[in-house]
Amino acid sequence: MDLWGTGQDLFRSAENSLADSFEFLAHMFAGPASNLRDGTEHDPVSLPRDLAAHSDAQTEWWYYTGHVRTASGRRFGFELVFFKRRTDLDKFKVVPLRLIGNPFYFAHFAMSDIDSKKFRYAHRKSSNGPLDLEAAASDEAYFLKLGDWQVYESNGVHVLRASLDDGTEFSATASPEKPVVLNGDNGVSFKDTGEASRYFAYTRMKLDGIIGDRNGVERFSGSAWMDREFGTWKPTDNQKGWDWFSIQFDGGQELMCYQLRNSKGEPTQFSNGRFVDENGEHTRLAAGDFEITELARWKSPRSDAEYPSKWRIAVPRFDISIIVEPYIADQELDTRGTTMIVYWEGACSVSGSCRGISTSGNAYVELVGYDRSHESPDLSTFLIGGPLERIFGLGTK
């Protein structure tokens, strides 16, 4: 008698029964799960409508990065991103996530103090539960909030507000200096065959604001980049990670390029990019139009993940050859208590040539998939990453 096989069958049967029980509870208390597809997933971007939220999108985010200088000469980079996630299709093993909340709202805020080489961040989540911060993402107008963190649009100007747990306050206005760029095909960006998001960007925004901390208040000015992406797409073996670059040249041009990596760690044909000239004219770049070469690596002392840490990027079509290098090696965020991933997102310097002319500039780089802890998410870590985290300071740096 195969006792091991019999035991496995009994375990699977019990697991299936438990899953059915949780699904029944989710159906009773949270309603039936939607497939979040209505046939419009590959429709072109429509503005200004698509700047606001979409109640039928599984995943959407509003992503700001930028580089600023204060009145006293301090330089820093920042990242502020809001996410909204419908949880109809999400499970922690046998537990439907919609039983806990639907939708969930997340936000990350990070500051890279370039001169002192310090990196700080905070992250939040809410499903508007009794212990949660109030969260909202309007379908009617561009308005986002998670507690006292906010982003909204007024007369074409984007207003940003966020803070860190040490009392640092960040408030800024971001004004587009160039027309919006629709990535992919009219804003439809394919990640794999048949799987796409809607994706557009403001590649250069004039930034003005105030930063306040225990040392006082300072005004700053600089330049920001805003990415907007939303939709319902299925993860596949061609989407196991990515290296994303947003580059602003001092000559007034911008370059966005990203490598999607497959399960073997290889760049896929769905990697993409855009070059924007100083007048706002933009050109789509296919995977074969640019080359990203890794020049150095950095290993995190916390996650043990190894990330690329310096790159050469070449775009022969526009005679671009540049070196991109982090201002600070350690710009890793552990957001397992909110968006359930560990990733690297950081402020970088740019040097080299664009259109054959010597240039410099700034960049932000996002590296996802080098840490694989998200493949085995932990429910307790996710649950703690809310009110208890704010009380005890867990998960912030």
VOPAGU-2260 file (C-alpha; in pm, 1 decimal, decimal comma):
REM VOPAGU-2260
SITE   aa  ch    i         X         Y         Z
SITE  MET   A    0       0,0       0,0       0,0
SITE  ASP   A    1     132,8     343,4    -100,5
SITE  LEU   A    2      92,2     530,2     228,7
SITE  TRP   A    3     281,2     834,5      97,1
SITE  GLY   A    4      57,0     860,9    -210,0
SITE  THR   A    5    -255,1     811,1      -0,4
SITE  GLY   A    6    -142,2    1082,4     239,7
SITE  GLN   A    7     -82,7    1321,8     -48,7
SITE  ASP   A    8    -430,5    1251,7    -188,6
SITE  LEU   A    9    -588,3    1316,8     151,3
SITE  PHE   A   10    -393,2    1640,1     188,7
SITE  ARG   A   11    -499,3    1760,3    -156,8
SITE  SER   A   12    -859,5    1671,2     -82,9
SITE  ALA   A   13    -850,3    1863,6     246,0
SITE  GLU   A   14    -681,6    2159,9      78,8
SITE  ASN   A   15    -944,7    2167,8    -196,8
SITE  SER   A   16   -1223,0    2153,3      61,0
SITE  LEU   A   17   -1063,8    2439,5     255,2
SITE  ALA   A   18   -1026,9    2640,9     -63,5
SITE  ASP   A   19   -1393,2    2582,5    -148,0
SITE  SER   A   20   -1493,0    2695,4     202,0
SITE  PHE   A   21   -1292,9    3017,9     177,5
SITE  GLU   A   22   -1432,5    3085,1    -169,6
SITE  PHE   A   23   -1785,1    3038,2     -37,1
SITE  LEU   A   24   -1715,7    3287,7     243,2
SITE  ALA   A   25   -1565,8    3534,8      -2,6
SITE  HIS   A   26   -1870,1    3500,4    -226,5
SITE  MET   A   27   -2105,3    3554,8      66,6
SITE  PHE   A   28   -1927,7    3851,1     226,5
SITE  ALA   A   29   -1737,2    4014,1     -64,1
SITE  GLY   A   30   -1948,4    3914,4    -361,4
SITE  PRO   A   31   -1861,3    3713,7    -673,2
SITE  ALA   A   32   -1520,5    3761,0    -831,3
SITE  SER   A   33   -1505,8    3949,9   -1159,8
SITE  ASN   A   34   -1262,8    3846,9   -1435,0
SITE  LEU   A   35   -1193,7    4223,3   -1476,3
SITE  ARG   A   36   -1208,2    4199,2   -1853,6
SITE  ASP   A   37   -1480,3    4369,0   -2057,3
SITE  GLY   A   38   -1323,5    4367,8   -2405,5
SITE  THR   A   39   -1172,5    4717,7   -2380,8
SITE  GLU   A   40    -830,6    4606,5   -2250,9
SITE  HIS   A   41    -653,8    4701,6   -2575,9
SITE  ASP   A   42    -842,2    5025,1   -2647,2
SITE  PRO   A   43    -621,3    5331,6   -2709,2
SITE  VAL   A   44    -551,4    5574,0   -2425,9
SITE  SER   A   45    -811,6    5850,3   -2394,7
SITE  LEU   A   46    -710,8    6172,7   -2220,0
SITE  PRO   A   47    -790,4    6339,5   -1987,3
SITE  ARG   A   48   -1018,4    6048,3   -1883,8
SITE  ASP   A   49    -739,4    5793,1   -1835,5
SITE  LEU   A   50    -548,5    6008,1   -1589,8
SITE  ALA   A   51    -825,1    5927,8   -1338,7
SITE  ALA   A   52    -881,9    5583,6   -1185,9
SITE  HIS   A   53   -1067,8    5291,1   -1342,9
SITE  SER   A   54   -1295,7    5083,4   -1123,3
SITE  ASP   A   55   -1275,0    4786,4   -1363,5
SITE  ALA   A   56    -892,4    4771,6   -1393,4
SITE  GLN   A   57    -710,7    4503,5   -1196,1
SITE  THR   A   58    -390,4    4702,0   -1154,0
SITE  GLU   A   59    -309,7    5068,9   -1196,1
SITE  TRP   A   60     -43,3    5306,1   -1080,1
SITE  TRP   A   61      57,6    5671,9   -1093,4
SITE  TYR   A   62     436,4    5703,3   -1068,8
SITE  TYR   A   63     639,7    6020,0   -1004,9
SITE  THR   A   64    1018,4    6039,4    -987,8
SITE  GLY   A   65    1236,2    6346,9    -993,6
SITE  HIS   A   66    1553,4    6534,5    -910,2
SITE  VAL   A   67    1554,7    6863,8    -719,7
SITE  ARG   A   68    1787,3    7116,4    -561,2
SITE  THR   A   69    1697,5    7320,2    -253,6
SITE  ALA   A   70    1764,0    7689,1    -207,2
SITE  SER   A   71    2072,2    7602,9       1,3
SITE  GLY   A   72    2206,5    7371,8    -269,1
SITE  ARG   A   73    2104,7    7030,0    -129,2
SITE  ARG   A   74    2031,2    6774,5    -400,3
SITE  PHE   A   75    1790,8    6489,0    -368,1
SITE  GLY   A   76    1582,3    6251,1    -574,5
SITE  PHE   A   77    1234,2    6133,2    -491,0
SITE  GLU   A   78     986,6    5860,9    -581,6
SITE  LEU   A   79     613,9    5890,8    -508,6
SITE  VAL   A   80     380,4    5623,4    -640,8
SITE  PHE   A   81      17,0    5533,8    -577,8
SITE  PHE   A   82    -126,6    5192,3    -666,5
SITE  LYS   A   83    -479,3    5054,8    -678,4
SITE  ARG   A   84    -539,7    4679,4    -699,9
SITE  ARG   A   85    -866,9    4495,1    -750,9
SITE  THR   A   86    -823,6    4163,4    -567,7
SITE  ASP   A   87   -1092,7    3954,9    -741,5
SITE  LEU   A   88    -831,9    3715,4    -886,3
SITE  ASP   A   89    -576,2    3722,3    -602,0
SITE  LYS   A   90    -521,9    3453,2    -340,5
SITE  PHE   A   91    -286,1    3381,0     -51,9
SITE  LYS   A   92    -271,7    3005,7    -115,2
SITE  VAL   A   93    -635,8    2909,2     -45,1
SITE  VAL   A   94    -748,6    3245,9      96,2
SITE  PRO   A   95    -913,1    3483,8    -155,9
SITE  LEU   A   96    -764,5    3828,1     -93,9
SITE  ARG   A   97   -1099,3    3995,5    -160,6
SITE  LEU   A   98   -1215,1    3841,0     166,0
SITE  ILE   A   99    -970,9    4081,7     335,9
SITE  GLY   A  100   -1025,3    4384,0     111,8
SITE  ASN   A  101   -1120,6    4490,9    -240,9
SITE  PRO   A  102    -980,4    4713,0    -374,2
SITE  PHE   A  103    -652,1    4772,1    -195,3
SITE  TYR   A  104    -469,4    5103,4    -218,1
SITE  PHE   A  105     -91,4    5128,3    -178,3
SITE  ALA   A  106     161,6    5411,3    -184,9
SITE  HIS   A  107     541,2    5432,6    -168,4
SITE  PHE   A  108     746,9    5743,6    -100,9
SITE  ALA   A  109    1126,9    5756,0    -105,0
SITE  MET   A  110    1389,9    6027,9     -81,3
SITE  SER   A  111    1752,1    5994,5    -191,0
SITE  ASP   A  112    1970,5    6257,2     -23,9
SITE  ILE   A  113    2247,0    6267,4    -282,3
SITE  ASP   A  114    2503,7    6475,4     -95,7
SITE  SER   A  115    2480,2    6286,0     233,7
SITE  LYS   A  116    2429,3    5948,3      59,3
SITE  LYS   A  117    2119,6    5869,8     267,1
SITE  PHE   A  118    1814,7    5683,1     139,9
SITE  ARG   A  119    1482,4    5683,6     326,9
SITE  TYR   A  120    1140,9    5550,5     239,4
SITE  ALA   A  121     795,6    5471,9     371,5
SITE  HIS   A  122     504,8    5270,6     234,4
SITE  ARG   A  123     136,8    5241,3     315,1
SITE  LYS   A  124    -167,4    5033,9     231,6
SITE  SER   A  125    -538,2    5055,3     293,4
SITE  SER   A  126    -859,6    4879,6     200,6
SITE  ASN   A  127   -1057,7    5138,5     399,1
SITE  GLY   A  128   -1097,0    4893,2     685,5
SITE  PRO   A  129   -1168,9    5006,7    1042,0
SITE  LEU   A  130    -796,6    5040,6    1131,4
SITE  ASP   A  131    -685,8    5169,8     791,2
SITE  LEU   A  132    -598,9    5516,0     674,1
SITE  GLU   A  133    -865,1    5664,4     450,3
SITE  ALA   A  134    -789,3    5598,4      84,5
SITE  ALA   A  135    -949,1    5704,2    -242,3
SITE  ALA   A  136    -888,6    5704,5    -618,4
SITE  SER   A  137   -1155,5    5893,2    -808,7
SITE  ASP   A  138   -1297,8    5771,1   -1141,5
SITE  GLU   A  139   -1436,1    6119,6   -1207,9
SITE  ALA   A  140   -1123,4    6334,9   -1172,0
SITE  TYR   A  141    -754,1    6290,4   -1102,6
SITE  PHE   A  142    -755,1    6267,0    -724,4
SITE  LEU   A  143    -566,6    6014,4    -510,5
SITE  LYS   A  144    -517,6    5994,2    -136,7
SITE  LEU   A  145    -388,8    5753,3     124,3
SITE  GLY   A  146    -406,9    5920,1     461,4
SITE  ASP   A  147    -240,4    6259,2     430,6
SITE  TRP   A  148     -49,2    6155,4     116,8
SITE  GLN   A  149    -219,5    6301,9    -189,2
SITE  VAL   A  150    -184,2    6357,1    -561,6
SITE  TYR   A  151    -434,1    6552,9    -766,0
SITE  GLU   A  152    -459,4    6771,1   -1075,8
SITE  SER   A  153    -579,7    7131,6   -1088,1
SITE  ASN   A  154    -581,7    7335,5   -1409,4
SITE  GLY   A  155    -317,8    7112,8   -1564,7
SITE  VAL   A  156     -85,2    7121,9   -1261,2
SITE  HIS   A  157     -21,2    6810,6   -1053,9
SITE  VAL   A  158      -4,1    6858,9    -676,9
SITE  LEU   A  159     199,8    6606,6    -470,6
SITE  ARG   A  160     209,0    6559,8     -93,6
SITE  ALA   A  161     385,5    6290,3     108,5
SITE  SER   A  162     590,9    6238,6     423,7
SITE  LEU   A  163     838,5    6011,6     597,2
SITE  ASP   A  164     811,3    5861,5     944,0
SITE  ASP   A  165    1090,8    6086,8    1074,6
SITE  GLY   A  166     868,2    6391,8    1023,1
SITE  THR   A  167     998,1    6496,6     681,7
SITE  GLU   A  168     722,4    6663,3     478,3
SITE  PHE   A  169     724,7    6691,7      98,6
SITE  SER   A  170     489,9    6915,0    -100,3
SITE  ALA   A  171     529,3    7002,7    -468,1
SITE  THR   A  172     362,0    7116,2    -787,7
SITE  ALA   A  173     455,6    6946,6   -1115,3
SITE  SER   A  174     371,7    7123,7   -1442,4
SITE  PRO   A  175     409,0    6937,1   -1775,2
SITE  GLU   A  176     660,4    7109,1   -2004,2
SITE  LYS   A  177     598,0    6876,8   -2300,5
SITE  PRO   A  178     297,1    6697,4   -2447,2
SITE  VAL   A  179     208,0    6359,7   -2302,4
SITE  VAL   A  180     380,9    6057,8   -2460,1
SITE  LEU   A  181     168,2    5752,0   -2544,5
SITE  ASN   A  182     388,4    5445,7   -2509,5
SITE  GLY   A  183     347,3    5132,5   -2719,2
SITE  ASP   A  184      73,8    5162,6   -2986,5
SITE  ASN   A  185    -146,5    5464,4   -2901,2
SITE  GLY   A  186     -76,4    5389,9   -2537,6
SITE  VAL   A  187    -130,3    5011,7   -2555,8
SITE  SER   A  188     187,2    4847,4   -2422,2
SITE  PHE   A  189     215,6    4470,6   -2474,2
SITE  LYS   A  190     395,1    4264,0   -2209,0
SITE  ASP   A  191     341,9    3937,0   -2397,2
SITE  THR   A  192     121,4    3810,8   -2677,6
SITE  GLY   A  193    -231,0    3932,5   -2603,7
SITE  GLU   A  194    -135,9    4078,9   -2263,5
SITE  ALA   A  195    -110,8    4457,3   -2244,1
SITE  SER   A  196    -151,5    4762,4   -2023,2
SITE  ARG   A  197    -237,9    5118,2   -2117,7
SITE  TYR   A  198      71,9    5330,2   -2059,4
SITE  PHE   A  199     155,3    5698,4   -2101,8
SITE  ALA   A  200     403,3    5943,5   -1953,9
SITE  TYR   A  201     483,6    6307,1   -1890,7
SITE  THR   A  202     857,3    6292,4   -1952,0
SITE  ARG   A  203     948,8    6638,8   -1823,9
SITE  MET   A  204     759,3    6832,8   -1558,7
SITE  LYS   A  205     872,5    7155,5   -1394,1
SITE  LEU   A  206     883,9    7092,3   -1021,3
SITE  ASP   A  207     857,2    7347,3    -739,9
SITE  GLY   A  208     794,0    7277,8    -376,0
SITE  ILE   A  209     882,2    7277,8      -9,5
SITE  ILE   A  210    1054,9    7020,5     206,6
SITE  GLY   A  211    1026,8    7048,2     582,3
SITE  ASP   A  212    1208,3    6854,9     853,5
SITE  ARG   A  213    1353,8    6906,7    1200,4
SITE  ASN   A  214    1606,1    7149,2    1052,2
SITE  GLY   A  215    1339,0    7379,0     912,2
SITE  VAL   A  216    1172,9    7439,8     578,5
SITE  GLU   A  217    1338,2    7486,0     238,9
SITE  ARG   A  218    1208,9    7560,1    -106,1
SITE  PHE   A  219    1325,4    7350,0    -396,4
SITE  SER   A  220    1294,8    7332,7    -773,4
SITE  GLY   A  221    1377,0    7066,9   -1026,6
SITE  SER   A  222    1237,4    6828,0   -1282,1
SITE  ALA   A  223    1000,4    6531,6   -1253,9
SITE  TRP   A  224     881,0    6240,6   -1468,0
SITE  MET   A  225     533,8    6088,8   -1437,9
SITE  ASP   A  226     432,7    5741,2   -1559,4
SITE  ARG   A  227      71,2    5623,9   -1569,9
SITE  GLU   A  228     -16,5    5259,0   -1630,8
SITE  PHE   A  229    -337,5    5060,5   -1586,4
SITE  GLY   A  230    -522,6    4753,1   -1704,7
SITE  THR   A  231    -579,3    4383,1   -1657,5
SITE  TRP   A  232    -308,2    4154,9   -1789,5
SITE  LYS   A  233    -197,6    3805,2   -1700,2
SITE  PRO   A  234     161,4    3752,9   -1578,3
SITE  THR   A  235     353,3    3505,8   -1795,8
SITE  ASP   A  236     704,1    3360,6   -1820,8
SITE  ASN   A  237     798,0    3668,9   -2025,2
SITE  GLN   A  238     731,0    3898,4   -1728,1
SITE  LYS   A  239     952,5    3772,1   -1445,7
SITE  GLY   A  240    1120,1    4108,3   -1391,1
SITE  TRP   A  241    1229,6    4428,0   -1555,6
SITE  ASP   A  242    1494,1    4699,4   -1569,7
SITE  TRP   A  243    1330,2    5037,8   -1639,6
SITE  PHE   A  244    1509,6    5365,8   -1712,5
SITE  SER   A  245    1371,1    5721,3   -1730,0
SITE  ILE   A  246    1645,9    5958,0   -1844,0
SITE  GLN   A  247    1638,8    6336,3   -1869,4
SITE  PHE   A  248    1928,4    6488,0   -2061,5
SITE  ASP   A  249    2051,4    6836,7   -1980,0
SITE  GLY   A  250    2007,0    6920,5   -2349,8
SITE  GLY   A  251    1629,9    6887,4   -2313,2
SITE  GLN   A  252    1577,3    6536,5   -2450,5
SITE  GLU   A  253    1440,5    6230,4   -2269,7
SITE  LEU   A  254    1489,0    5857,4   -2309,8
SITE  MET   A  255    1268,4    5585,3   -2164,2
SITE  CYS   A  256    1367,7    5224,2   -2214,7
SITE  TYR   A  257    1300,0    4900,3   -2033,7
SITE  GLN   A  258    1398,2    4538,3   -2054,8
SITE  LEU   A  259    1132,2    4282,1   -1966,1
SITE  ARG   A  260    1305,8    3965,2   -1846,8
SITE  ASN   A  261    1173,3    3612,8   -1892,2
SITE  SER   A  262    1200,1    3316,2   -1654,0
SITE  LYS   A  263    1558,2    3257,0   -1776,0
SITE  GLY   A  264    1659,3    3614,4   -1696,2
SITE  GLU   A  265    1684,0    3706,4   -2064,4
SITE  PRO   A  266    1544,0    4027,5   -2219,9
SITE  THR   A  267    1230,3    3960,8   -2424,7
SITE  GLN   A  268    1107,2    4096,1   -2756,9
SITE  PHE   A  269     843,3    4292,4   -2563,8
SITE  SER   A  270    1108,7    4526,5   -2423,3
SITE  ASN   A  271    1039,9    4878,7   -2546,1
SITE  GLY   A  272    1126,6    5245,8   -2527,1
SITE  ARG   A  273    1078,0    5605,9   -2644,4
SITE  PHE   A  274    1310,0    5889,4   -2739,8
SITE  VAL   A  275    1172,3    6242,2   -2695,1
SITE  ASP   A  276    1354,8    6534,0   -2854,8
SITE  GLU   A  277    1383,4    6883,0   -2711,3
SITE  ASN   A  278    1065,0    6991,7   -2895,0
SITE  GLY   A  279     853,7    6705,0   -2761,4
SITE  GLU   A  280     857,3    6494,6   -3078,8
SITE  HIS   A  281     885,4    6130,4   -2977,7
SITE  THR   A  282     991,1    5810,0   -3150,7
SITE  ARG   A  283     909,3    5453,6   -3050,8
SITE  LEU   A  284    1203,2    5223,0   -2984,6
SITE  ALA   A  285    1165,7    4848,5   -3032,2
SITE  ALA   A  286    1371,3    4596,6   -2835,9
SITE  GLY   A  287    1640,5    4587,4   -3106,1
SITE  ASP   A  288    1681,4    4966,0   -3117,2
SITE  PHE   A  289    1869,2    4997,1   -2787,8
SITE  GLU   A  290    2123,3    4798,8   -2589,5
SITE  ILE   A  291    2161,1    4795,3   -2211,2
SITE  THR   A  292    2491,9    4657,3   -2084,7
SITE  GLU   A  293    2547,8    4584,7   -1716,8
SITE  LEU   A  294    2881,5    4719,9   -1588,1
SITE  ALA   A  295    2868,4    4654,4   -1212,0
SITE  ARG   A  296    2658,4    4485,7    -943,5
SITE  TRP   A  297    2558,2    4556,6    -584,9
SITE  LYS   A  298    2442,3    4302,2    -324,7
SITE  SER   A  299    2184,4    4400,7     -67,1
SITE  PRO   A  300    2292,4    4326,8     292,0
SITE  ARG   A  301    1924,3    4276,0     386,7
SITE  SER   A  302    1761,8    4074,1     108,0
SITE  ASP   A  303    2085,4    3922,0     -35,4
SITE  ALA   A  304    1952,6    4010,9    -380,7
SITE  GLU   A  305    2214,4    4116,2    -635,8
SITE  TYR   A  306    2118,7    4410,3    -854,8
SITE  PRO   A  307    2290,8    4567,3   -1155,2
SITE  SER   A  308    2446,7    4891,3   -1034,4
SITE  LYS   A  309    2592,5    5062,6   -1341,2
SITE  TRP   A  310    2498,6    5047,9   -1707,5
SITE  ARG   A  311    2599,9    5150,9   -2056,3
SITE  ILE   A  312    2301,6    5233,6   -2276,9
SITE  ALA   A  313    2337,6    5272,0   -2651,5
SITE  VAL   A  314    2074,2    5386,5   -2901,5
SITE  PRO   A  315    2256,8    5397,5   -3237,4
SITE  ARG   A  316    1959,0    5550,7   -3418,1
SITE  PHE   A  317    1999,7    5871,0   -3216,7
SITE  ASP   A  318    2374,8    5844,2   -3164,2
SITE  ILE   A  319    2323,2    5793,6   -2790,5
SITE  SER   A  320    2596,5    5635,0   -2580,0
SITE  ILE   A  321    2570,2    5697,6   -2206,1
SITE  ILE   A  322    2672,9    5567,5   -1865,9
SITE  VAL   A  323    2404,0    5551,5   -1596,8
SITE  GLU   A  324    2527,2    5514,9   -1238,2
SITE  PRO   A  325    2343,5    5530,4    -902,5
SITE  TYR   A  326    2411,6    5830,5    -683,1
SITE  ILE   A  327    2367,3    5592,8    -386,6
SITE  ALA   A  328    2430,3    5217,7    -413,3
SITE  ASP   A  329    2163,8    5120,1    -161,0
SITE  GLN   A  330    1822,6    5239,3    -279,3
SITE  GLU   A  331    1636,5    4914,8    -211,0
SITE  LEU   A  332    1277,3    4915,4     -82,8
SITE  ASP   A  333    1127,9    4626,1     111,8
SITE  THR   A  334     754,5    4665,1      55,5
SITE  ARG   A  335     642,5    4311,3     140,4
SITE  GLY   A  336     398,0    4461,3     388,9
SITE  THR   A  337     217,2    4651,8     111,4
SITE  THR   A  338     279,1    4560,9    -253,7
SITE  MET   A  339     452,9    4237,0    -144,5
SITE  ILE   A  340     783,0    4287,8    -329,3
SITE  VAL   A  341    1142,5    4389,3    -262,3
SITE  TYR   A  342    1277,9    4610,9    -539,5
SITE  TRP   A  343    1542,8    4871,0    -617,0
SITE  GLU   A  344    1440,7    5217,9    -733,4
SITE  GLY   A  345    1692,9    5495,1    -732,9
SITE  ALA   A  346    1828,9    5828,6    -843,5
SITE  CYS   A  347    2114,5    5802,6   -1094,7
SITE  SER   A  348    2358,0    6024,0   -1283,1
SITE  VAL   A  349    2397,6    6026,0   -1661,7
SITE  SER   A  350    2707,3    6105,0   -1865,9
SITE  GLY   A  351    2803,5    6049,4   -2228,7
SITE  SER   A  352    2663,8    6171,5   -2558,2
SITE  CYS   A  353    2323,4    6226,9   -2719,5
SITE  ARG   A  354    2303,2    6280,5   -3094,5
SITE  GLY   A  355    2679,5    6280,7   -3089,9
SITE  ILE   A  356    2704,3    6579,0   -2854,2
SITE  SER   A  357    2857,8    6547,3   -2508,4
SITE  THR   A  358    2588,1    6561,6   -2242,2
SITE  SER   A  359    2498,0    6484,8   -1883,3
SITE  GLY   A  360    2172,1    6441,9   -1698,2
SITE  ASN   A  361    1972,3    6256,4   -1437,7
SITE  ALA   A  362    1780,6    5930,8   -1437,2
SITE  TYR   A  363    1563,0    5705,3   -1229,6
SITE  VAL   A  364    1603,4    5330,1   -1256,4
SITE  GLU   A  365    1365,0    5061,3   -1134,2
SITE  LEU   A  366    1484,9    4700,8   -1092,0
SITE  VAL   A  367    1221,6    4436,1   -1019,1
SITE  GLY   A  368    1253,7    4058,0    -993,7
SITE  TYR   A  369    1605,8    4022,7    -854,1
SITE  ASP   A  370    1456,1    3935,0    -517,3
SITE  ARG   A  371    1206,1    3648,5    -556,8
SITE  SER   A  372    1034,0    3659,5    -216,6
SITE  HIS   A  373     710,1    3770,2    -384,0
SITE  GLU   A  374     677,1    3422,1    -533,0
SITE  SER   A  375     600,3    3292,8    -182,2
SITE  PRO   A  376     403,9    3578,4     -23,6
SITE  ASP   A  377     342,0    3563,9     348,7
SITE  LEU   A  378      -5,3    3657,9     471,0
SITE  SER   A  379     111,8    3764,6     818,1
SITE  THR   A  380     374,7    4000,5     669,5
SITE  PHE   A  381     112,2    4151,9     444,6
SITE  LEU   A  382    -134,3    4200,8     728,4
SITE  ILE   A  383     127,7    4360,0     958,2
SITE  GLY   A  384     219,9    4606,3     684,3
SITE  GLY   A  385     -61,7    4840,4     783,8
SITE  PRO   A  386    -158,2    4992,8    1118,5
SITE  LEU   A  387      95,5    4790,6    1318,8
SITE  GLU   A  388     373,6    4898,3    1086,8
SITE  ARG   A  389     297,1    5264,3    1144,8
SITE  ILE   A  390     292,3    5205,2    1521,1
SITE  PHE   A  391     614,9    5004,6    1545,2
SITE  GLY   A  392     805,9    5141,5    1244,5
SITE  LEU   A  393     832,7    4803,6    1072,1
SITE  GLY   A  394     935,9    4793,5     709,9
SITE  THR   A  395    1061,0    5152,0     686,9
SITE  LYS   A  396    1413,7    5274,6     654,2
